[in-house]
Amino acid sequence: MNISLRQLRAFLAVARQRHFRRAADNLHLSQPAVSRHIAELESELGVRLFDRSTREVVPTEAGRYLESAIERVLDELEGVLEHVHSEGERKRGKVRVAAVPTLSASLMPACIADCARAYPELTIQLHDQAQTLVLDSVRGGEVDFGIAIDPPESGEFDGETIMRDPFCLACRPDHPFAKLKTIAWEKLQGQPLILLDYSSGSRPLIDATLRKYGVEAHVVQQTGHTYTAFRMVEAGLGITITPTLSAPPASLAMRPLTPTEQRSVTLIHRRHRSLSPLAALVWNRLRELAEKGPLTSY
């Protein structure tokens, strides 16, 4: 049986009003639309629901039974649907987001501040984690969604790439590279490199790019955070490759690497698990922030 809520609402309105035009006015529909809904319902049920005359519309025995049976059920259903709708409109609650450190420091503060202004009763709880832990947090349902770097295509996640973040080089101002406007990847051959370790989503991409340009990486130190890498560069231990969003301190020079190679910033959530309305709101706000353009520049 293919019976719609519109047909049942139209039937109940006609049964109560005993008049097609008044029922149409009550439903804010045209009279032909109400008549069509009733005709479709009668055809689907295979019975006549109303006896019609020029003066009034009277429910048949089947119509009276249907009216008494569905009146309470339909009212309850309307209440349930209204409750679900109001839950979707509600802007009160907590959203948990896991993000890799560079994005926790660049993209997330603006998102949290914007949402705090627009929705004071919404709390965003940030989990500032390495890439491996971001994936684990999303996978285990500890957070509503995560922000990762080129997440693996394992079939575990649904994702949306919201921006591309180019890699650049950071060095001391007295380094020869600081005198150049751009640095070719090939020039990194033999240079002492300070790179993020493999808990980072960027490290596999950096390794692959160095191989792509025939550079044999001379890695002198590996760190868990870009801040540590920058301090080592300041100390003269080497140079580092870093995403643009992870801007080094003013004490270091930052130069674009050419050709441009980028990492993908991707929002991810567990596959086949819908986002809550609040989580979807934060997800959409992050997309909007990313669409505005780079948050940092050289």
Short mmCIF file of the C-alpha atoms (twelve columns), coordinates in Angstrom:
data_MODEL
# 
_entry.id   MODEL 
# 
loop_
_atom_site.group_PDB 
_atom_site.id 
_atom_site.type_symbol 
_atom_site.label_atom_id 
_atom_site.label_alt_id 
_atom_site.label_comp_id 
_atom_site.label_asym_id 
_atom_site.label_seq_id 
_atom_site.Cartn_x 
_atom_site.Cartn_y 
_atom_site.Cartn_z 
_atom_site.pdbx_PDB_model_num 
ATOM 1   C CA . MET A 1   0.000   0.000  0.000  1 
ATOM 2   C CA . ASN A 2   1.341   3.422  -0.940 1 
ATOM 3   C CA . ILE A 3   -0.368  5.933  1.339  1 
ATOM 4   C CA . SER A 4   1.190   9.297  2.175  1 
ATOM 5   C CA . LEU A 5   0.906   11.601 5.159  1 
ATOM 6   C CA . ARG A 6   -0.481  14.292 2.835  1 
ATOM 7   C CA . GLN A 7   -3.376  12.020 1.905  1 
ATOM 8   C CA . LEU A 8   -4.141  11.188 5.543  1 
ATOM 9   C CA . ARG A 9   -3.945  14.845 6.589  1 
ATOM 10  C CA . ALA A 10  -6.303  15.788 3.754  1 
ATOM 11  C CA . PHE A 11  -8.721  13.002 4.735  1 
ATOM 12  C CA . LEU A 12  -8.758  14.065 8.380  1 
ATOM 13  C CA . ALA A 13  -9.321  17.724 7.471  1 
ATOM 14  C CA . VAL A 14  -12.297 16.865 5.226  1 
ATOM 15  C CA . ALA A 15  -13.748 14.504 7.860  1 
ATOM 16  C CA . ARG A 16  -13.546 17.234 10.500 1 
ATOM 17  C CA . GLN A 17  -14.747 20.125 8.334  1 
ATOM 18  C CA . ARG A 18  -17.348 18.113 6.348  1 
ATOM 19  C CA . HIS A 19  -16.438 20.364 3.453  1 
ATOM 20  C CA . PHE A 20  -13.707 20.252 0.790  1 
ATOM 21  C CA . ARG A 21  -13.185 24.011 0.483  1 
ATOM 22  C CA . ARG A 22  -12.959 24.595 4.232  1 
ATOM 23  C CA . ALA A 23  -10.572 21.656 4.506  1 
ATOM 24  C CA . ALA A 24  -8.444  23.129 1.715  1 
ATOM 25  C CA . ASP A 25  -8.341  26.514 3.475  1 
ATOM 26  C CA . ASN A 26  -7.336  24.811 6.705  1 
ATOM 27  C CA . LEU A 27  -4.495  22.970 4.984  1 
ATOM 28  C CA . HIS A 28  -3.452  25.985 2.857  1 
ATOM 29  C CA . LEU A 29  -4.018  23.922 -0.282 1 
ATOM 30  C CA . SER A 30  -6.211  24.333 -3.314 1 
ATOM 31  C CA . GLN A 31  -9.543  22.501 -3.356 1 
ATOM 32  C CA . PRO A 32  -8.534  20.385 -6.405 1 
ATOM 33  C CA . ALA A 33  -5.381  19.282 -4.540 1 
ATOM 34  C CA . VAL A 34  -7.451  18.112 -1.553 1 
ATOM 35  C CA . SER A 35  -9.904  16.316 -3.858 1 
ATOM 36  C CA . ARG A 36  -6.996  14.600 -5.586 1 
ATOM 37  C CA . HIS A 37  -5.514  13.414 -2.267 1 
ATOM 38  C CA . ILE A 38  -8.876  11.945 -1.217 1 
ATOM 39  C CA . ALA A 39  -9.383  10.253 -4.587 1 
ATOM 40  C CA . GLU A 40  -5.884  8.732  -4.420 1 
ATOM 41  C CA . LEU A 41  -6.479  7.505  -0.851 1 
ATOM 42  C CA . GLU A 42  -9.836  5.933  -1.794 1 
ATOM 43  C CA . SER A 43  -8.233  4.272  -4.809 1 
ATOM 44  C CA . GLU A 44  -5.376  2.883  -2.698 1 
ATOM 45  C CA . LEU A 45  -7.743  1.544  -0.021 1 
ATOM 46  C CA . GLY A 46  -10.325 0.330  -2.503 1 
ATOM 47  C CA . VAL A 47  -13.257 1.878  -0.568 1 
ATOM 48  C CA . ARG A 48  -15.345 5.034  -0.691 1 
ATOM 49  C CA . LEU A 49  -14.573 7.251  2.294  1 
ATOM 50  C CA . PHE A 50  -17.106 10.069 1.805  1 
ATOM 51  C CA . ASP A 51  -20.675 10.440 0.545  1 
ATOM 52  C CA . ARG A 52  -20.774 13.733 -1.303 1 
ATOM 53  C CA . SER A 53  -23.752 15.999 -1.927 1 
ATOM 54  C CA . THR A 54  -24.058 19.588 -3.055 1 
ATOM 55  C CA . ARG A 55  -24.446 20.738 0.566  1 
ATOM 56  C CA . GLU A 56  -22.150 18.526 2.609  1 
ATOM 57  C CA . VAL A 57  -19.584 15.772 2.705  1 
ATOM 58  C CA . VAL A 58  -20.330 12.899 5.098  1 
ATOM 59  C CA . PRO A 59  -17.913 10.073 5.965  1 
ATOM 60  C CA . THR A 60  -19.077 6.614  5.018  1 
ATOM 61  C CA . GLU A 61  -18.901 3.801  7.539  1 
ATOM 62  C CA . ALA A 62  -15.367 3.029  6.341  1 
ATOM 63  C CA . GLY A 63  -14.552 6.751  6.546  1 
ATOM 64  C CA . ARG A 64  -15.830 7.009  10.132 1 
ATOM 65  C CA . TYR A 65  -13.751 3.991  11.148 1 
ATOM 66  C CA . LEU A 66  -10.637 5.414  9.502  1 
ATOM 67  C CA . GLU A 67  -11.215 8.812  11.136 1 
ATOM 68  C CA . SER A 68  -11.490 7.340  14.629 1 
ATOM 69  C CA . ALA A 69  -8.499  5.058  14.063 1 
ATOM 70  C CA . ILE A 70  -5.986  7.522  12.646 1 
ATOM 71  C CA . GLU A 71  -6.897  10.741 14.482 1 
ATOM 72  C CA . ARG A 72  -4.879  9.915  17.612 1 
ATOM 73  C CA . VAL A 73  -2.111  8.149  15.695 1 
ATOM 74  C CA . LEU A 74  -1.660  11.042 13.298 1 
ATOM 75  C CA . ASP A 75  -1.567  13.568 16.155 1 
ATOM 76  C CA . GLU A 76  1.114   11.471 17.880 1 
ATOM 77  C CA . LEU A 77  3.097   11.174 14.661 1 
ATOM 78  C CA . GLU A 78  2.943   14.943 14.139 1 
ATOM 79  C CA . GLY A 79  4.311   15.363 17.667 1 
ATOM 80  C CA . VAL A 80  7.163   12.936 17.012 1 
ATOM 81  C CA . LEU A 81  8.107   14.647 13.748 1 
ATOM 82  C CA . GLU A 82  7.973   18.069 15.389 1 
ATOM 83  C CA . HIS A 83  10.261  16.822 18.169 1 
ATOM 84  C CA . VAL A 84  12.763  15.451 15.642 1 
ATOM 85  C CA . HIS A 85  12.647  18.733 13.723 1 
ATOM 86  C CA . SER A 86  13.236  20.809 16.854 1 
ATOM 87  C CA . GLU A 87  16.161  18.539 17.795 1 
ATOM 88  C CA . GLY A 88  17.649  19.253 14.392 1 
ATOM 89  C CA . GLU A 89  17.210  22.992 14.887 1 
ATOM 90  C CA . ARG A 90  18.658  22.949 18.390 1 
ATOM 91  C CA . LYS A 91  22.057  24.652 18.743 1 
ATOM 92  C CA . ARG A 92  22.873  23.478 22.246 1 
ATOM 93  C CA . GLY A 93  25.320  20.709 23.036 1 
ATOM 94  C CA . LYS A 94  28.883  19.481 22.503 1 
ATOM 95  C CA . VAL A 95  30.740  18.545 19.333 1 
ATOM 96  C CA . ARG A 96  34.026  16.642 19.636 1 
ATOM 97  C CA . VAL A 97  36.585  17.193 16.865 1 
ATOM 98  C CA . ALA A 98  40.009  15.540 16.508 1 
ATOM 99  C CA . ALA A 99  42.559  17.490 14.473 1 
ATOM 100 C CA . VAL A 100 46.234  17.187 13.630 1 
ATOM 101 C CA . PRO A 101 48.375  19.841 15.388 1 
ATOM 102 C CA . THR A 102 48.899  22.162 12.405 1 
ATOM 103 C CA . LEU A 103 45.147  22.381 11.859 1 
ATOM 104 C CA . SER A 104 44.383  22.585 15.585 1 
ATOM 105 C CA . ALA A 105 46.569  25.703 15.607 1 
ATOM 106 C CA . SER A 106 45.434  27.275 12.324 1 
ATOM 107 C CA . LEU A 107 41.938  26.266 11.235 1 
ATOM 108 C CA . MET A 108 40.252  25.253 14.485 1 
ATOM 109 C CA . PRO A 109 40.667  28.458 16.565 1 
ATOM 110 C CA . ALA A 110 38.781  30.511 13.958 1 
ATOM 111 C CA . CYS A 111 36.041  27.869 13.758 1 
ATOM 112 C CA . ILE A 112 35.642  27.652 17.534 1 
ATOM 113 C CA . ALA A 113 35.525  31.443 17.864 1 
ATOM 114 C CA . ASP A 114 32.963  31.829 15.049 1 
ATOM 115 C CA . CYS A 115 30.699  29.147 16.496 1 
ATOM 116 C CA . ALA A 116 30.989  30.631 19.990 1 
ATOM 117 C CA . ARG A 117 29.752  33.978 18.684 1 
ATOM 118 C CA . ALA A 118 26.908  32.533 16.611 1 
ATOM 119 C CA . TYR A 119 25.866  29.707 18.967 1 
ATOM 120 C CA . PRO A 120 26.818  30.529 22.582 1 
ATOM 121 C CA . GLU A 121 25.317  27.269 23.868 1 
ATOM 122 C CA . LEU A 122 27.392  25.127 21.493 1 
ATOM 123 C CA . THR A 123 30.661  23.714 22.860 1 
ATOM 124 C CA . ILE A 124 33.406  22.433 20.571 1 
ATOM 125 C CA . GLN A 125 35.813  20.084 22.333 1 
ATOM 126 C CA . LEU A 126 39.081  19.897 20.402 1 
ATOM 127 C CA . HIS A 127 41.278  16.793 20.522 1 
ATOM 128 C CA . ASP A 128 44.715  18.011 19.379 1 
ATOM 129 C CA . GLN A 129 46.367  14.791 18.201 1 
ATOM 130 C CA . ALA A 130 48.861  13.260 15.821 1 
ATOM 131 C CA . GLN A 131 47.415  11.859 12.609 1 
ATOM 132 C CA . THR A 132 47.462  8.246  13.805 1 
ATOM 133 C CA . LEU A 133 45.465  9.187  16.912 1 
ATOM 134 C CA . VAL A 134 43.007  11.290 14.885 1 
ATOM 135 C CA . LEU A 135 42.227  8.247  12.747 1 
ATOM 136 C CA . ASP A 136 41.907  6.053  15.840 1 
ATOM 137 C CA . SER A 137 39.586  8.572  17.547 1 
ATOM 138 C CA . VAL A 138 37.262  8.741  14.540 1 
ATOM 139 C CA . ARG A 139 37.404  4.986  14.030 1 
ATOM 140 C CA . GLY A 140 36.548  4.317  17.679 1 
ATOM 141 C CA . GLY A 141 33.727  6.868  17.869 1 
ATOM 142 C CA . GLU A 142 35.514  8.977  20.491 1 
ATOM 143 C CA . VAL A 143 34.886  12.100 18.416 1 
ATOM 144 C CA . ASP A 144 32.130  13.222 16.061 1 
ATOM 145 C CA . PHE A 145 34.599  13.757 13.215 1 
ATOM 146 C CA . GLY A 146 38.239  14.477 12.512 1 
ATOM 147 C CA . ILE A 147 40.481  16.660 10.358 1 
ATOM 148 C CA . ALA A 148 43.257  14.610 8.800  1 
ATOM 149 C CA . ILE A 149 45.943  14.837 6.143  1 
ATOM 150 C CA . ASP A 150 45.407  12.604 3.094  1 
ATOM 151 C CA . PRO A 151 43.691  9.863  5.138  1 
ATOM 152 C CA . PRO A 152 44.082  6.303  3.847  1 
ATOM 153 C CA . GLU A 153 41.388  5.008  1.505  1 
ATOM 154 C CA . SER A 154 40.589  2.060  3.752  1 
ATOM 155 C CA . GLY A 155 36.822  2.096  3.391  1 
ATOM 156 C CA . GLU A 156 36.465  3.014  7.082  1 
ATOM 157 C CA . PHE A 157 35.788  6.712  6.566  1 
ATOM 158 C CA . ASP A 158 33.653  9.086  4.568  1 
ATOM 159 C CA . GLY A 159 35.560  12.278 3.846  1 
ATOM 160 C CA . GLU A 160 35.520  15.668 2.206  1 
ATOM 161 C CA . THR A 161 38.682  17.490 1.176  1 
ATOM 162 C CA . ILE A 162 38.233  21.154 2.076  1 
ATOM 163 C CA . MET A 163 41.593  22.657 1.093  1 
ATOM 164 C CA . ARG A 164 45.096  22.061 -0.293 1 
ATOM 165 C CA . ASP A 165 48.075  23.122 1.810  1 
ATOM 166 C CA . PRO A 166 51.423  23.581 -0.046 1 
ATOM 167 C CA . PHE A 167 54.729  22.473 1.423  1 
ATOM 168 C CA . CYS A 168 57.450  25.046 1.969  1 
ATOM 169 C CA . LEU A 169 60.949  25.247 3.417  1 
ATOM 170 C CA . ALA A 170 61.981  26.919 6.670  1 
ATOM 171 C CA . CYS A 171 65.597  27.870 7.358  1 
ATOM 172 C CA . ARG A 172 67.655  30.358 9.327  1 
ATOM 173 C CA . PRO A 173 67.960  33.856 7.775  1 
ATOM 174 C CA . ASP A 174 71.720  33.311 7.361  1 
ATOM 175 C CA . HIS A 175 71.207  30.138 5.320  1 
ATOM 176 C CA . PRO A 176 71.934  30.477 1.552  1 
ATOM 177 C CA . PHE A 177 68.368  29.390 0.770  1 
ATOM 178 C CA . ALA A 178 67.032  32.490 2.566  1 
ATOM 179 C CA . LYS A 179 68.409  34.637 -0.283 1 
ATOM 180 C CA . LEU A 180 66.232  32.816 -2.845 1 
ATOM 181 C CA . LYS A 181 62.558  33.523 -3.606 1 
ATOM 182 C CA . THR A 182 61.772  29.857 -4.238 1 
ATOM 183 C CA . ILE A 183 63.615  26.593 -3.633 1 
ATOM 184 C CA . ALA A 184 63.581  23.679 -6.077 1 
ATOM 185 C CA . TRP A 185 63.045  20.303 -4.447 1 
ATOM 186 C CA . GLU A 186 66.206  19.009 -6.127 1 
ATOM 187 C CA . LYS A 187 68.285  21.536 -4.161 1 
ATOM 188 C CA . LEU A 188 67.501  19.643 -0.948 1 
ATOM 189 C CA . GLN A 189 69.939  16.883 -1.982 1 
ATOM 190 C CA . GLY A 190 72.574  16.522 0.766  1 
ATOM 191 C CA . GLN A 191 70.934  19.100 3.043  1 
ATOM 192 C CA . PRO A 192 70.515  18.166 6.733  1 
ATOM 193 C CA . LEU A 193 66.755  17.751 7.126  1 
ATOM 194 C CA . ILE A 194 64.706  17.971 10.304 1 
ATOM 195 C CA . LEU A 195 61.378  16.272 9.569  1 
ATOM 196 C CA . LEU A 196 58.240  15.280 11.430 1 
ATOM 197 C CA . ASP A 197 58.123  11.626 12.451 1 
ATOM 198 C CA . TYR A 198 55.728  9.020  11.058 1 
ATOM 199 C CA . SER A 199 52.922  9.820  13.475 1 
ATOM 200 C CA . SER A 200 52.361  12.836 11.204 1 
ATOM 201 C CA . GLY A 201 50.159  12.641 8.129  1 
ATOM 202 C CA . SER A 202 52.604  14.880 6.253  1 
ATOM 203 C CA . ARG A 203 55.727  12.728 6.619  1 
ATOM 204 C CA . PRO A 204 54.761  10.001 4.119  1 
ATOM 205 C CA . LEU A 205 53.870  12.738 1.617  1 
ATOM 206 C CA . ILE A 206 57.212  14.492 2.133  1 
ATOM 207 C CA . ASP A 207 59.120  11.224 1.699  1 
ATOM 208 C CA . ALA A 208 57.205  10.430 -1.494 1 
ATOM 209 C CA . THR A 209 57.845  13.908 -2.893 1 
ATOM 210 C CA . LEU A 210 61.591  13.744 -2.176 1 
ATOM 211 C CA . ARG A 211 61.746  10.394 -3.994 1 
ATOM 212 C CA . LYS A 212 59.720  11.871 -6.848 1 
ATOM 213 C CA . TYR A 213 62.426  14.507 -7.448 1 
ATOM 214 C CA . GLY A 214 65.308  12.101 -6.948 1 
ATOM 215 C CA . VAL A 215 66.379  13.524 -3.596 1 
ATOM 216 C CA . GLU A 216 68.071  11.152 -1.179 1 
ATOM 217 C CA . ALA A 217 66.851  12.501 2.158  1 
ATOM 218 C CA . HIS A 218 69.537  13.231 4.734  1 
ATOM 219 C CA . VAL A 219 67.368  13.233 7.858  1 
ATOM 220 C CA . VAL A 220 69.345  14.336 10.923 1 
ATOM 221 C CA . GLN A 221 66.403  14.641 13.357 1 
ATOM 222 C CA . GLN A 222 62.756  13.541 13.534 1 
ATOM 223 C CA . THR A 223 60.276  15.319 15.774 1 
ATOM 224 C CA . GLY A 224 56.689  14.867 16.882 1 
ATOM 225 C CA . HIS A 225 55.743  18.528 16.470 1 
ATOM 226 C CA . THR A 226 56.629  21.332 14.073 1 
ATOM 227 C CA . TYR A 227 57.467  23.661 16.977 1 
ATOM 228 C CA . THR A 228 60.313  21.336 17.982 1 
ATOM 229 C CA . ALA A 229 61.520  21.196 14.388 1 
ATOM 230 C CA . PHE A 230 61.546  24.997 14.185 1 
ATOM 231 C CA . ARG A 231 63.587  25.302 17.390 1 
ATOM 232 C CA . MET A 232 66.127  22.838 15.995 1 
ATOM 233 C CA . VAL A 233 66.355  24.894 12.805 1 
ATOM 234 C CA . GLU A 234 66.906  28.018 14.914 1 
ATOM 235 C CA . ALA A 235 69.754  26.181 16.657 1 
ATOM 236 C CA . GLY A 236 71.431  25.594 13.295 1 
ATOM 237 C CA . LEU A 237 70.902  21.824 13.174 1 
ATOM 238 C CA . GLY A 238 69.417  21.843 9.686  1 
ATOM 239 C CA . ILE A 239 66.425  22.957 7.608  1 
ATOM 240 C CA . THR A 240 62.854  21.674 7.621  1 
ATOM 241 C CA . ILE A 241 60.011  21.030 5.204  1 
ATOM 242 C CA . THR A 242 56.711  22.213 6.613  1 
ATOM 243 C CA . PRO A 243 53.126  22.799 5.466  1 
ATOM 244 C CA . THR A 244 52.258  26.421 4.790  1 
ATOM 245 C CA . LEU A 245 49.605  26.435 7.521  1 
ATOM 246 C CA . SER A 246 52.303  25.595 10.076 1 
ATOM 247 C CA . ALA A 247 53.941  28.996 9.895  1 
ATOM 248 C CA . PRO A 248 57.421  29.141 11.497 1 
ATOM 249 C CA . PRO A 249 58.382  31.903 13.940 1 
ATOM 250 C CA . ALA A 250 59.528  35.265 12.583 1 
ATOM 251 C CA . SER A 251 63.103  34.301 13.400 1 
ATOM 252 C CA . LEU A 252 63.105  31.854 10.468 1 
ATOM 253 C CA . ALA A 253 62.840  32.386 6.722  1 
ATOM 254 C CA . MET A 254 60.025  30.583 4.897  1 
ATOM 255 C CA . ARG A 255 60.288  29.909 1.151  1 
ATOM 256 C CA . PRO A 256 57.974  28.110 -1.310 1 
ATOM 257 C CA . LEU A 257 59.213  24.791 -2.677 1 
ATOM 258 C CA . THR A 258 58.878  24.329 -6.443 1 
ATOM 259 C CA . PRO A 259 57.193  22.676 -8.217 1 
ATOM 260 C CA . THR A 260 54.313  23.168 -5.776 1 
ATOM 261 C CA . GLU A 261 53.429  20.013 -3.880 1 
ATOM 262 C CA . GLN A 262 50.424  20.018 -1.571 1 
ATOM 263 C CA . ARG A 263 48.794  17.986 1.145  1 
ATOM 264 C CA . SER A 264 45.017  17.519 1.276  1 
ATOM 265 C CA . VAL A 265 43.155  18.708 4.383  1 
ATOM 266 C CA . THR A 266 40.222  16.323 4.748  1 
ATOM 267 C CA . LEU A 267 37.243  16.140 7.095  1 
ATOM 268 C CA . ILE A 268 36.439  12.529 7.970  1 
ATOM 269 C CA . HIS A 269 33.779  10.635 9.897  1 
ATOM 270 C CA . ARG A 270 32.970  6.960  10.277 1 
ATOM 271 C CA . ARG A 271 31.423  5.453  7.164  1 
ATOM 272 C CA . HIS A 272 27.682  4.759  7.372  1 
ATOM 273 C CA . ARG A 273 27.365  6.955  10.489 1 
ATOM 274 C CA . SER A 274 25.438  10.194 9.941  1 
ATOM 275 C CA . LEU A 275 26.672  13.365 11.579 1 
ATOM 276 C CA . SER A 276 24.440  14.893 14.231 1 
ATOM 277 C CA . PRO A 277 22.908  18.263 13.262 1 
ATOM 278 C CA . LEU A 278 25.383  20.041 15.561 1 
ATOM 279 C CA . ALA A 279 28.386  18.163 14.168 1 
ATOM 280 C CA . ALA A 280 27.199  18.915 10.629 1 
ATOM 281 C CA . LEU A 281 26.999  22.607 11.534 1 
ATOM 282 C CA . VAL A 282 30.654  22.637 12.663 1 
ATOM 283 C CA . TRP A 283 31.703  20.539 9.635  1 
ATOM 284 C CA . ASN A 284 30.063  23.068 7.291  1 
ATOM 285 C CA . ARG A 285 31.668  26.005 9.125  1 
ATOM 286 C CA . LEU A 286 35.119  24.473 8.661  1 
ATOM 287 C CA . ARG A 287 34.423  24.077 4.954  1 
ATOM 288 C CA . GLU A 288 33.377  27.734 4.722  1 
ATOM 289 C CA . LEU A 289 36.541  28.896 6.500  1 
ATOM 290 C CA . ALA A 290 38.707  26.820 4.176  1 
ATOM 291 C CA . GLU A 291 36.924  28.221 1.106  1 
ATOM 292 C CA . LYS A 292 37.836  31.763 2.141  1 
ATOM 293 C CA . GLY A 293 41.453  31.017 1.294  1 
ATOM 294 C CA . PRO A 294 44.803  30.492 3.031  1 
ATOM 295 C CA . LEU A 295 44.945  31.332 6.717  1 
ATOM 296 C CA . THR A 296 48.648  32.119 6.511  1 
ATOM 297 C CA . SER A 297 50.949  33.461 3.851  1 
ATOM 298 C CA . TYR A 298 54.650  33.677 3.173  1 
# 
